[in-house]
């Protein structure tokens, strides 16, 4: 009986290790850049458009990534979408930003 519980504990620690590796890989692989986190709903698309317009005005010439996978979204600690991530840091969540709001948050996060 004790072996069963020890086995289960080992399985949990192995699962936690794998989850940490996955989360760590997400952050280190793609820490730089601007991302919209969301399921692809109308609010998420509206945020994406506002962020693209803000990036254009700021002269940021890079691809905007739209993350729709729940596991990747949760790895950022976001439970309410849409969210905006700049260089690995969540700067807004649960709100559709207007272009000027997005522009301000991106400029502040990047010290522009």
Protein Blocks (a to p, Z undefined) as FASTA:
>chain_A
ZZmmmmmmmmmmmmmmmmmmmmmmmmmmmmgccddddehiaklmmmmmmmmmmmmmnopa
cdddddfbfklmmmnopabdcdddeehiafbghiacdfklmmmmmmmmnoZZ
